[in-house]
Amino acid sequence: MHYFHYTPNAIFVTKDSEYQTLGDLLDYAKANPGMVTFAGSGSNSANNLAAVQLNAAADVITTYVPFSGTGPSITAILGGQTTAGFNYATSGVAQGDALRMLAVAAEERMPAFPDVPTFKELGFDIVGGAYRGVAVPASASEETRQAVSDIVAKINAQPGFIEKMESGGFVLTDIGYDKMDAFVAERVEEYTAGAKALGIIK
Amino acid sequence: MDILGYLLDAMTPFNLMLALVGVILGTIIGALPGLSATMAVAVLVPFTFTMDPAGGLIALGAIYTGAIYGGAYAAILVNTPGTPSAIATTFDGFPMAKRGDGGLAISLATLASVAGGIVGALALLMLAPPLARVALAFSPTEYFWLAMFGLTLIAALSVGNTVKGLIGACIGLFLSMVGVAVVGGDVRYTMDMQRFLAGVDLTSAIIGLYCVPVILDLVASPDPHLSPSATGGLRVMEGARHALSRWGNLLRSSVIGTVIGILPGAGGSIAGLVSYSEARRTAKRPETFGKGNPDGVIATEAANNATVGGGFIPTLVLGIPGTPPDAIIMGALLVQGIKIGPTLFTTDGNVVYTFIWGLLIATLLMLPVGLLIGRYAYGFIIKVPKTLLAPTVALLTIIGAFAIHSNVEDAQLMVGLGVIAWVLNRYGFQPSPIVLGLVLGSIAEQGFVQTYLIGNATGRLPEMFFSRPISIGIIIAALVTLLFPIWADWKAKRRAQMAEPVADEGTTIAPEIKTRDLPSIGFAVAFIALSAVIWTGASGMSMLGSVFPKTIGAALAVFSGLLIIQHLRRPAAAPKPRQRDAGANRRISLGAVMLAWVFVMPLVGFLVTSLAAFAAIMGIADYDRPPLRRWLIWGLTGLLICSGFWWLMANVLLLRMPAGLLF
């Protein structure tokens, strides 16, 4: 009924990493196909999709290493087990200075990370992450659907709430019941292409 | 010392009360199989939102540590780990209880849990930032070898029966692969049923594998469930003397538990298994482990409670939850507006240190609380007549399996696996290797595939697997554990030979001749068929997702083949007169009642089916033929137990109860 926010995908390296920018990392990846390893949460996940999209957009070969969740994959990055990580921007808030964010898959720079460029700025059309929303059973009436959508939209518009969420690394969205069909259709198109790239659909 | 100042903050009457109530609640919840530490913490998180941050954390930490400890009761008294952390407690705890030392086992478990909890909490208090590095030093390779180390315990658990133990492990590993794979994302072995997408639930599998056989055996004979103890009571002083004389075991197990607790994703069950296997290896008489050696209980319980403090280290220092309850507690902190991460110890030092002191106090409170609850639990299990005990335990297994996800399908799986486990156990396939495989399978697989991916990408695959210092250490420990039982066996034989240098022919005592066992060959053939199914199922999967299934399938086929050869080479047994086991009818009807219970429940409703099944099991379990008056009292008790639990689940835990036609 309502998609209220998403946590954008983002590339992380440790604070001591030799890669200062996404350009540095991609130069290395170009010179050494496959050598750059990205730790991420799960296979065929938002992280995995973003890694595949980056491979295609930047014409590089990198290796995506799936972990059982964001926690273990952040541990692997911090411990230097992989070159970098494809995770969500929220991890950047939680880890503070321990990790450096190279790029984020949001439409615009995030208030919590004013110095981190978006993929779009760097010339890669990658926007997305883990979208979160509320659903109702198919049997719910039109009024209920609209009411649920309105309540969520109202919460999402409170200034205090916005401040809290944005400083936590979330990007608020306002995709209500009326915009839902169009939004889902777009995602279906994007994910179908992604699923083909991931080899889920042949 | 700033840190000591926070001790006073933790000792306010309100905080002390929170710690006490938390420990009591946690212990009781942990003692009930299926109601895990994670669930206890999750249910109670909302209550902490109104408290100050430190108080809320103390309450959650106390519940957590109490629940990990409470798991020991069910492990000792009914052979069912109340939480997965207590798996290894069953190995020696239940045999102790069977022979009448249940009270002593509970005392030891209590003392060891308190000791382990204190070591873990002290590590958190004083060494958290440096120890957090341990979590970072562990690469996927180390997780893989750690899981392998855990699996070597099978060699020790199934001495004299190693091939069957290995087959059991393969079955457990196979069960661990069911569902959507973390690496590769394949949907594996779900038989196109939605219920298997999330995999085989560990807790309900453990309840089924360990507890259902116990209930089946319980009704099969009129003997009491546990031998009555000679002295009665918990024998606390004896336990204290024994525990103190094993201070080395206590300390080693606590340290192992703390370190494994720090590793995200490893958890209390692995900590218990590793320290159990270390205690066994260093023992003077390792062959007594698994037959009721108190040191097994000490090792497991010290280690699993040490993981509580250990698990908080990465949670608080790195913002990475060490165990699932830690993840929930982290969420609670975020709601309180406290930012977890590297700066937490400096910015919110007052909250953190007050909480750690509170955790320490809660751990100490476990001693009186545990001994008191343990006394009643033990007395109840000893005194309650079998006619009431069997249906009550059966009800608890079903509630436990159901409550994890409010899902009847978990309960169905639990009973199904339990019946299979009983049959397999009868033919020498013990449940413990299966459980080990199930617990360690996903860790082994993820570690292996991740190492493979990283190693392959960077072109140093062999180095990744074999030349990292921590890995080498774990590999050596695993080899020692694997080879030690064989060596000990060989040494014992040699010693026996030295003792009787010349034995005349005819006077030698013939060793127990192992004879050919046709059912075992039959099972082996069935397992070979299963391995073929595993292989054909793996052919459609991605490269990443199929490595592990193919390896396990091949291993299962090889071990089953070995078993067949082993039995064909043995002399045929003299045909035994076929006689029906006296308890067989009761066992079969109990199995049928439990199966009917879980399959009819979604149609008719929880309370009605439970009452009917409770009454039926009372009839099956009864040997005394008591007068009508006592039947009435028992029936009333059963009614109270069933409706009491139903009310508790529906109104306190707010679970969605299967209603069906009636209620």
Contacts between the chains, C-beta under 8 A, distances in Angstrom:
chain1	res1	chain2	res2	distance
A	34	B	457	4.9
A	35	B	457	5.9
A	35	B	458	5.8
A	35	B	459	7.9
A	36	B	457	7.8
A	37	B	453	7.2
A	37	B	454	5.3
A	37	B	457	5.3
A	37	B	458	7.2
A	42	B	182	6.1
A	42	B	185	7.2
A	43	B	181	6.9
A	43	B	182	6.7
A	43	B	183	5.9
A	43	B	184	5.3
A	43	B	185	3.3
A	43	B	544	7.3
A	44	B	185	3.8
A	45	B	185	7.9
A	48	B	185	7.7
A	63	B	453	5.8
A	63	B	454	7.3
A	63	B	456	7.7
A	63	B	457	3.8
A	65	B	140	7.9
A	65	B	450	5.3
A	65	B	453	4.8
A	65	B	454	5.9
A	66	B	182	6.1
A	66	B	183	4.9
A	66	B	184	7.6
A	66	B	185	7.6
A	66	B	446	8.0
A	66	B	449	8.0
A	66	B	450	7.5
A	66	B	544	7.9
A	67	B	182	7.5
A	67	B	446	7.2
A	67	B	450	7.0
A	68	B	182	4.8
A	68	B	265	6.4
A	68	B	442	7.4
A	68	B	446	6.0
A	71	B	264	5.3
A	71	B	265	7.6
A	71	B	320	4.7
A	71	B	321	5.7
A	71	B	327	7.3
A	72	B	264	5.5
A	72	B	265	5.5
A	72	B	320	7.9
A	74	B	318	7.9
A	74	B	319	8.0
A	74	B	320	6.0
A	75	B	135	5.7
A	75	B	136	6.4
A	75	B	138	7.9
A	75	B	264	5.5
A	75	B	314	7.5
A	75	B	318	7.3
A	75	B	320	5.4
A	76	B	139	7.3
A	76	B	140	7.1
A	76	B	450	7.9
A	78	B	136	5.2
A	78	B	318	6.8
A	79	B	135	7.4
A	79	B	136	3.5
A	79	B	137	6.3
A	79	B	138	7.1
A	79	B	139	6.6
A	80	B	136	7.7
A	81	B	139	4.5
A	81	B	140	6.6
A	81	B	454	6.8
A	82	B	454	6.4
A	93	B	339	7.8
A	94	B	319	4.2
A	94	B	339	7.7
A	94	B	340	6.3
A	94	B	341	5.1
A	95	B	318	7.8
A	95	B	319	6.4
A	95	B	341	6.0
A	95	B	342	7.1
A	96	B	341	5.3
A	96	B	342	5.7
A	96	B	343	6.0
A	97	B	342	7.4
A	98	B	318	7.9
A	98	B	341	7.8
A	98	B	342	5.6
A	198	B	185	7.9
A	199	B	542	6.7
A	200	B	185	7.4
